[in-house]
C-alpha cells in the first residue's frame, strides 16, 4: 500500500512541474532553500510570505501547489511549493509562471 501512495505522490508532483525535495532544486542563496519536506503550510508562509496562487490536484483534491512570488514584474519569479495535505512534499525555485496542475508551470 505504501508503494501505491508514493507512486501517487510522484504523479502529483510531476503534474505540478516536477517538484523535488527542497535541498536538491532550490539555490542556496534563496530564502526558499529554508523550506524543507514535512514543514507545514504555516511554516512556509512565515518564510516566503503570502502565496499568489494555490491549485489543487483534480484527481484527489488533497494535494496542492502554491506559487510564492519574488522580484517585481517584469522580472518576477516564483517558488512552487507542493503540499500533501498540510505538509510540504517538494519545492522548486526560479519558475517564471504560476504552478498549475496539468498546465504549463514555467
matplotlib code that plots the C-alpha trace (Angstrom):
import matplotlib.pyplot as plt

x = [0.0, 2.9, 4.2, 0.9, 1.0, 4.5, 3.5, 0.6, 2.8, 5.2, 2.5, 1.1, 4.5, 5.0, 1.7, 3.0, 6.2, 8.2, 8.8, 11.6, 12.9, 14.0, 17.6, 18.1, 16.3, 16.5, 19.5, 21.2, 21.0, 17.2, 15.0, 13.2, 16.2, 14.9, 11.7, 12.1, 9.9, 7.5, 7.1, 3.5, 1.8, 2.1, 5.8, 6.3, 4.2, 6.5, 9.5, 8.1, 5.1, 1.8, 1.2, -0.2, -2.0, -2.9, -4.0, -5.4, -4.7, -8.1, -7.5, -7.7, -8.3, -5.8, -2.5, -1.9, 0.8, 1.3, 3.1, 5.1, 6.4, 9.6, 11.1, 8.8, 7.4, 8.7, 11.4, 9.1, 10.0, 8.1, 8.8, 6.4, 5.7, 3.9, 1.8, 0.2, -2.4, -0.8, 2.8, 5.5, 6.2, 8.5, 9.7, 11.1, 12.6, 13.1, 9.9, 8.6, 4.9, 2.3, 2.0, -1.0, -1.8, -1.9, -0.7, 2.5, 4.1, 7.0]
y = [0.0, 2.4, 1.8, 3.0, 6.0, 7.0, 6.5, 8.8, 11.5, 11.1, 11.6, 14.6, 16.3, 15.6, 17.4, 20.4, 20.9, 18.0, 19.4, 17.7, 17.9, 21.4, 20.5, 19.5, 22.1, 25.4, 27.7, 28.1, 31.9, 31.8, 32.0, 29.1, 26.9, 27.2, 25.3, 21.5, 18.5, 17.9, 21.6, 22.9, 25.4, 28.0, 27.4, 28.0, 31.2, 32.5, 32.0, 33.0, 35.3, 35.1, 32.9, 34.3, 31.2, 27.7, 25.0, 21.6, 18.2, 17.5, 13.7, 13.9, 17.5, 16.7, 17.7, 21.3, 23.5, 27.1, 29.8, 32.4, 35.4, 37.2, 40.1, 42.6, 42.3, 42.1, 40.0, 38.2, 34.6, 32.1, 29.4, 26.5, 24.5, 21.2, 20.0, 16.7, 17.9, 20.4, 19.2, 20.2, 17.4, 19.3, 22.7, 24.3, 27.8, 30.2, 29.5, 32.1, 31.2, 30.1, 26.5, 24.9, 21.2, 19.7, 23.0, 24.9, 25.8, 27.8]
z = [0.0, 0.8, -2.7, -4.3, -2.0, -3.2, -6.8, -6.3, -4.7, -7.6, -10.2, -8.4, -8.2, -11.9, -12.7, -10.7, -12.6, -11.3, -7.8, -6.0, -2.4, -1.4, -0.8, -4.5, -6.5, -4.7, -4.9, -1.6, -1.7, -2.0, 1.1, -0.5, 0.5, 4.1, 3.0, 3.6, 3.2, 6.1, 7.0, 7.5, 5.3, 8.1, 8.5, 4.7, 4.9, 7.7, 5.4, 2.0, 2.9, 1.2, -1.8, -5.1, -6.3, -5.0, -7.3, -6.2, -7.8, -9.6, -9.1, -5.3, -4.1, -1.3, -2.9, -3.8, -5.2, -4.1, -6.0, -4.0, -5.9, -5.5, -7.5, -9.2, -12.7, -15.4, -13.6, -11.3, -10.4, -8.3, -5.8, -6.3, -3.2, -3.4, -0.4, 0.5, 2.8, 5.2, 4.7, 2.1, -0.4, -2.7, -3.8, -6.9, -7.3, -10.2, -12.1, -14.4, -14.2, -11.6, -10.5, -12.3, -12.2, -15.7, -17.2, -18.1, -14.8, -16.2]

ax = plt.figure().add_subplot(projection="3d")
ax.plot(x, y, z, "-o")
ax.set_aspect("equal")
plt.show()
